[in-house]
Amino acid sequence: TQLLEQSPQFLSIQEGENLTVYCNSSSVFSSLQWYRQEPGEGPVLLVTVVTGGEVKKLKRLTFQFGDARKDSSLHITAAQPGDTGLYLCAGVLTSGGSNYKLTFGKGTLLTVNP
Amino acid sequence: EAGVAQSPRYKIIEKRQSVAFWCNPISGHATLYWYQQILGQGPKLLIQFQNNGVVDDSQLPKDRFSAERLKGVDSTLKIQPAKLEDSAVYLCASRSPFDWGGSSDTQYFGPGTRLTVL
């Protein structure tokens, strides 16, 4: 069983602060995805990282994939209350075509207080 | 483009009762997934369909859970009989065949059905 461990599990910060959440695995994945889930909704994809060492930026969010493609981090700069939500990382396993599966971590529940 | 639709959004039942959830994927999406998300955890894959065939149901508790996608479009997930530990959000997701292998290859999730078993 391939497991993804996320840390911290809970994070409560003030508006304007920076934060980093981590996603670690003992296994190598084809790629890794980060999702954000709001209460009462399904997860929404933020980014997919594929290449070891890859860095992607999405406005105030910076995503990094480890060189060995086993770990990833999400850094948020100047957090805003609208960033509040459950951040999930998911390892992608695929052998092409229809064989495409996600293994999710438990998530980091972020609360940004005004 | 309409998203993945699920119903009902909420369901409360007594243990040992039966319940069914319905999912309508994004039009043209051949791959459909059902996930179980227990409070405080990430989604766990229950079953994956490709058109109307099952690709992976290795984590589906087959003694009480069943799922079908008869015409390769809509899908239903059933629990019979329900147990207290089945309380969770059941998420449906679909995937486009046109994005396979590309950087945009992803699953699109519905809003989920929140099941409470009393």
Contacts between the chains, C-beta under 8 A, distances in Angstrom:
chain1	res1	chain2	res2	distance
A	4	B	42	7.9
A	33	B	106	7.0
A	40	B	9	8.0
A	40	B	111	6.6
A	40	B	112	7.7
A	40	B	114	7.9
A	41	B	111	5.3
A	41	B	112	7.5
A	42	B	4	7.4
A	42	B	91	5.3
A	42	B	93	7.2
A	42	B	109	3.0
A	42	B	110	5.4
A	42	B	111	5.5
A	42	B	112	5.5
A	43	B	43	7.0
A	43	B	91	7.7
A	43	B	109	5.2
A	44	B	109	7.2
A	45	B	106	4.9
A	45	B	107	7.7
A	48	B	103	6.0
A	48	B	104	7.8
A	48	B	105	7.5
A	48	B	106	6.8
A	50	B	103	6.7
A	88	B	42	5.2
A	88	B	43	7.7
A	90	B	42	7.5
A	94	B	101	7.6
A	94	B	105	7.8
A	96	B	100	7.4
A	96	B	101	6.4
A	97	B	100	6.3
A	98	B	30	7.4
A	98	B	31	5.7
A	98	B	50	4.2
A	98	B	55	5.9
A	98	B	100	8.0
A	99	B	55	6.9
A	100	B	31	7.1
A	100	B	95	6.5
A	100	B	100	7.4
A	100	B	105	6.9
A	101	B	45	6.3
A	101	B	48	6.9
A	101	B	56	6.8
A	102	B	43	7.7
A	102	B	45	7.0
A	102	B	107	6.5
A	103	B	45	7.9
A	104	B	42	3.1
A	104	B	43	5.1
A	104	B	44	7.3
A	105	B	42	5.3
A	106	B	40	6.9
A	106	B	41	5.1
A	106	B	42	5.2
A	107	B	41	7.4
A	107	B	42	5.3
